[in-house]
């Protein structure tokens, strides 16, 4: 029985159906559209109470993470954490529904990328499940010359993505489903970057694989696994690599861009060390932004579990 409980607690992130949380978001979106944000929040918390009461794994993961980051981690803290997630989902729906106020978005460190757009040079952007990253995709539709391709694995959230597609079919245009990087896909991405596009990949999710390629790095006081795929990809593509973090501060949204490396070199004799240094550099930057806005980091599972201890089945 204990082994079964451990297996349930440590499932791979891709086997967790996040779309179950957003089942009532269509009604809540209608409430916000008709009555405003505060009525939305009043209607939201009964939904949150039900979800927190019935989703023990997500509740415990949220509480443990909040305790690690030094934020209130009792029931009130967990409710606030899930409330921030719901607000981010609402912002996605407002964004693709044409109701989002882009004047509340500020860019930080974007000057080098704007210059690259002018000269038609591409780059790899390593993001995180922090805040609302759909802002970047939506800004690409409003910025002449900016083309963005986002690498995703969304089999666990098909219902929610279908709902966004009904709001605006363009929400699906620049997504590329990726479970495993193949030579053909690498060639396609190389062509896109050479054409001046930006490719976005998450740096805080272990690959969907039975034997994920990861590097261990300190994060919030404990070693955690981070994917090495973004850095291997940047090395193969020979392009600059930047971090991109979205953070909500009150009613405003911030998009932060930081150069991680102008070029990634992975010498054969010191490859593992170089990958470990890149993962640690990314983790340190992510931790800085997570500490600024702890409720905005949305990984509702045991992020610090050791690779290989979870079930890799992502089909549920």
Phi, psi and omega per residue, in radians:
X1 nan -0.737 3.139
X2 -1.101 -0.662 3.127
X3 -1.149 -0.689 3.110
X4 -1.119 -0.714 3.120
X5 -1.119 -0.718 3.137
X6 -1.109 -0.731 3.130
X7 -1.083 -0.686 3.132
X8 -1.189 -0.600 -3.098
X9 -1.300 -0.462 -2.979
X10 -1.978 0.507 3.094
X11 -1.090 2.646 3.078
X12 -1.041 2.567 -3.087
X13 -0.982 -0.590 -3.055
X14 -1.278 -0.228 3.105
X15 -1.568 -0.009 -3.136
X16 -1.668 2.093 -3.040
X17 -1.436 1.541 -3.119
X18 -1.131 -0.402 -3.100
X19 -1.112 -0.385 3.132
X20 -1.082 -0.491 3.140
X21 -1.228 -0.521 -3.018
X22 -1.712 0.247 -3.114
X23 -1.023 -0.602 -3.130
X24 -1.700 0.141 -3.044
X25 -1.225 -0.449 3.122
X26 -1.093 -0.762 3.089
X27 -1.133 -0.755 -3.136
X28 -1.147 -0.609 3.069
X29 -1.095 -0.724 3.111
X30 -1.107 -0.720 3.120
X31 -1.067 -0.763 3.137
X32 -1.143 -0.736 -3.100
X33 -1.138 -0.632 -3.072
X34 -1.555 -0.735 -2.978
X35 -1.938 -0.317 3.126
X36 1.962 3.114 -2.996
X37 -1.294 -0.670 -3.091
X38 -1.189 -0.751 3.003
X39 -1.014 -0.621 3.057
X40 -1.017 -0.800 -3.109
X41 -1.153 -0.656 3.107
X42 -1.104 -0.679 3.125
X43 -1.342 -0.386 -3.045
X44 -1.240 -0.740 -2.941
X45 -1.164 -0.575 2.980
X46 -1.052 -0.639 3.075
X47 -1.129 -0.753 3.135
X48 -1.107 -0.733 3.127
X49 -1.045 -0.752 3.110
X50 -1.101 -0.778 -3.082
X51 -1.155 -0.804 -3.132
X52 -1.103 -0.631 -3.132
X53 -1.215 -0.539 -3.036
X54 -1.744 -0.264 -3.099
X55 -1.937 1.375 -3.043
X56 -1.086 -0.693 -3.105
X57 -1.083 -0.858 -3.130
X58 -1.131 -0.660 3.138
X59 -1.111 -0.813 -3.126
X60 -1.184 -0.657 3.114
X61 -1.135 -0.715 3.110
X62 -1.101 -0.810 -3.112
X63 -1.097 -0.746 -3.131
X64 -1.145 -0.716 3.110
X65 -1.123 -0.808 -3.117
X66 -1.070 -0.674 3.094
X67 -1.115 -0.697 -3.119
X68 -1.145 -0.654 -3.094
X69 -1.490 -0.085 3.090
X70 1.498 0.400 3.120
X71 -1.807 2.785 3.066
X72 -0.955 2.258 -3.007
X73 -2.195 0.313 2.996
X74 -1.372 -2.910 -3.113
X75 -1.015 -0.713 -3.140
X76 -1.102 -0.718 3.126
X77 -1.144 -0.730 3.118
X78 -1.118 -0.728 3.104
X79 -1.067 -0.724 3.112
X80 -1.124 -0.658 3.125
X81 -1.099 -0.855 3.110
X82 -1.184 -0.539 3.075
X83 -1.113 -0.688 3.087
X84 -1.114 -0.653 3.089
X85 -1.108 -0.756 3.120
X86 -1.122 -0.689 3.099
X87 -1.096 -0.661 3.115
X88 -1.153 -0.702 3.093
X89 -1.105 -0.758 3.106
X90 -1.041 -0.747 3.129
X91 -1.081 -0.655 3.067
X92 -1.059 -0.749 -3.117
X93 -1.203 -0.703 3.080
X94 -1.121 -0.672 -3.114
X95 -1.089 -0.909 -3.111
X96 -1.403 -0.200 3.042
X97 -1.567 0.048 3.098
X98 1.360 0.338 -3.060
X99 -2.012 0.173 -3.058
X100 -1.565 2.444 -3.137
X101 -1.623 1.753 -3.095
X102 -1.274 -0.165 3.089
X103 -1.204 -0.238 3.134
X104 -1.597 0.155 -3.132
X105 -1.847 2.240 3.082
X106 -2.095 2.492 3.137
X107 -1.805 2.429 -3.141
X108 -2.273 2.170 3.134
X109 1.320 0.359 -3.071
X110 -1.529 -0.122 -3.039
X111 -0.985 -0.807 3.114
X112 -1.063 -0.624 3.137
X113 -1.225 -0.646 3.095
X114 -1.120 -0.651 3.071
X115 -1.148 -0.657 3.121
X116 -1.150 -0.614 3.083
X117 -1.094 -0.725 -3.135
X118 -1.102 -0.663 -3.080
X119 -1.696 0.132 3.086
X120 1.002 0.832 3.024
X121 -1.971 2.390 -3.114
X122 -1.726 3.060 3.139
X123 -2.786 2.893 3.047
X124 -1.761 2.276 3.133
X125 -1.958 2.131 3.134
X126 -1.748 2.023 -3.064
X127 -1.844 -2.962 3.091
X128 -2.595 2.912 3.082
X129 -1.449 1.082 -3.071
X130 -2.203 2.107 3.108
X131 1.192 -2.586 -3.020
X132 -2.010 1.644 -3.103
X133 -1.329 -0.208 3.061
X134 -1.110 -0.302 3.078
X135 -1.006 -0.705 -3.127
X136 -1.132 -0.757 3.138
X137 -1.144 -0.721 -3.137
X138 -1.203 -0.657 3.092
X139 -1.097 -0.534 3.137
X140 -1.144 -0.467 3.109
X141 -1.393 -0.251 -3.107
X142 -1.903 -0.062 -3.090
X143 -1.988 1.964 -3.133
X144 -0.991 2.292 3.082
X145 1.530 -0.208 -3.122
X146 -1.573 2.064 3.091
X147 -2.126 2.282 -3.058
X148 -2.252 2.324 2.981
X149 -2.042 2.217 -3.090
X150 -1.898 2.133 3.087
X151 -1.475 2.184 -3.027
X152 -2.400 2.828 2.903
X153 -2.276 1.780 -2.983
X154 -2.127 0.417 3.090
X155 -1.080 -0.432 -3.129
X156 -1.449 -0.075 -3.074
X157 -2.417 0.696 -3.069
X158 -1.160 -0.661 -3.102
X159 -1.105 -0.739 -3.130
X160 -1.175 -0.729 3.124
X161 -1.139 -0.597 3.071
X162 -1.150 -0.630 3.112
X163 -1.154 -0.722 3.082
X164 -1.111 -0.656 -3.138
X165 -1.120 -0.574 3.094
X166 -1.210 -0.563 3.092
X167 -1.233 -0.725 3.132
X168 -2.764 1.952 3.140
X169 -0.982 -0.404 -3.134
X170 -1.185 -0.256 3.132
X171 -1.121 -0.309 -3.120
X172 -1.827 -0.090 -2.962
X173 -1.129 -0.687 -3.017
X174 -1.941 0.605 3.036
X175 -1.825 2.412 3.070
X176 -2.176 2.018 -3.136
X177 -1.214 2.239 -3.106
X178 -2.378 2.107 2.955
X179 -1.871 -0.659 3.126
X180 -2.534 2.346 3.140
X181 -1.314 2.180 3.130
X182 -1.973 2.816 3.088
X183 -1.001 -0.664 3.135
X184 -1.118 -0.721 3.133
X185 -1.194 -0.689 3.104
X186 -1.064 -0.684 3.117
X187 -1.150 -0.716 3.123
X188 -1.112 -0.748 3.130
X189 -1.171 -0.654 3.095
X190 -1.053 -0.732 3.116
X191 -1.113 -0.668 -3.129
X192 -1.188 -0.762 -3.137
X193 -1.177 -0.706 3.090
X194 -1.090 -0.463 3.087
X195 -1.480 0.079 3.077
X196 1.671 0.219 3.137
X197 -1.540 2.844 3.050
X198 -1.933 2.277 3.121
X199 -1.875 2.234 -3.076
X200 -1.913 2.296 3.114
X201 -2.434 2.488 3.141
X202 -1.312 2.416 3.111
X203 -1.858 0.070 -3.090
X204 -2.135 0.479 3.053
X205 -2.333 2.191 3.115
X206 -1.142 2.416 -3.096
X207 -0.997 2.646 3.085
X208 -1.384 1.541 -3.058
X209 -2.761 2.628 3.099
X210 -1.209 -0.450 3.123
X211 -2.313 1.298 -3.049
X212 -1.157 2.494 3.103
X213 -1.578 1.937 -3.033
X214 -2.376 2.901 2.973
X215 -2.209 2.469 3.116
X216 -1.547 2.368 -3.122
X217 -2.545 2.609 3.105
X218 -1.212 2.332 3.131
X219 -2.603 2.035 -3.133
X220 0.961 0.736 2.993
X221 1.529 0.088 -3.137
X222 -2.629 2.637 3.126
X223 -1.187 2.361 3.109
X224 -2.366 2.748 -3.125
X225 -1.564 2.296 3.071
X226 -2.191 2.487 -3.122
X227 -1.182 2.529 3.074
X228 -1.701 -0.095 -3.096
X229 -0.919 -0.785 -3.126
X230 -1.024 -0.637 -3.064
X231 -1.398 -0.623 3.024
X232 -1.112 -0.732 -3.141
X233 -1.106 -0.770 3.134
X234 -1.099 -0.639 3.112
X235 -1.145 -0.778 -3.134
X236 -1.158 -0.728 -3.095
X237 -1.368 -0.310 3.119
X238 1.122 0.659 -3.070
X239 -2.122 2.849 3.043
X240 -1.128 2.706 3.103
X241 -2.251 2.208 -3.119
X242 -2.097 2.668 2.941
X243 -1.615 2.623 3.115
X244 -2.408 2.060 -3.113
X245 -2.186 2.309 3.083
X246 -1.841 2.261 -3.107
X247 -2.351 2.337 3.042
X248 -1.712 2.242 3.095
X249 -2.157 1.739 -3.074
X250 1.158 -2.196 -3.141
X251 -1.583 -0.002 -3.081
X252 -1.882 2.721 3.124
X253 -2.095 2.422 3.126
X254 -2.103 2.395 2.991
X255 -2.005 2.048 -3.092
X256 -1.883 2.252 3.092
X257 -2.075 2.316 3.134
X258 -2.411 2.374 3.109
X259 -1.289 2.106 3.074
X260 -1.506 -0.823 3.036
X261 -2.694 2.453 3.012
X262 -1.233 -0.529 3.071
X263 -2.712 2.393 -3.110
X264 -1.708 2.128 3.076
X265 -1.974 2.232 3.136
X266 -2.115 1.427 -3.138
X267 -1.072 2.438 -3.065
X268 -0.967 -0.725 -3.055
X269 -1.278 -0.376 -3.088
X270 -2.282 0.557 -3.064
X271 -1.065 -0.884 -3.084
X272 -1.105 -0.695 3.120
X273 -1.131 -0.733 3.141
X274 -1.113 -0.731 3.118
X275 -1.146 -0.684 3.100
X276 -1.104 -0.683 3.124
X277 -1.163 -0.694 3.118
X278 -1.148 -0.784 3.117
X279 -1.085 -0.712 -3.140
X280 -1.170 -0.656 3.109
X281 -1.117 -0.805 3.096
X282 -1.072 -0.804 -3.102
X283 -1.067 -0.665 3.132
X284 -1.147 -0.698 3.118
X285 -1.201 -0.729 3.091
X286 -1.064 -0.768 -3.133
X287 -1.045 -0.689 3.130
X288 -1.042 -0.758 -3.125
X289 -1.320 -0.612 3.102
X290 -1.108 -0.693 3.123
X291 -1.182 -0.523 3.077
X292 -1.193 -0.632 -3.071
X293 -2.457 1.257 -3.029
X294 -1.065 -0.515 -3.114
X295 -1.324 -0.149 -3.058
X296 -1.617 -0.025 3.138
X297 -1.672 2.077 -2.935
X298 -1.989 1.318 3.001
X299 -2.197 1.627 -3.017
X300 -1.611 1.032 3.056
X301 -2.719 3.058 -3.098
X302 -1.319 1.656 -3.076
X303 -1.152 -0.429 -3.045
X304 -1.659 0.139 3.082
X305 -1.141 2.602 -3.102
X306 -1.341 2.438 3.109
X307 -0.988 2.412 3.137
X308 1.625 -0.198 -3.139
X309 -1.577 -0.100 -3.120
X310 -1.868 2.925 3.030
X311 -1.478 2.149 -3.067
X312 -1.434 0.003 -3.092
X313 -1.137 2.003 -3.101
X314 -1.840 0.306 -3.035
X315 -1.618 -0.124 -3.077
X316 -1.349 nan nan
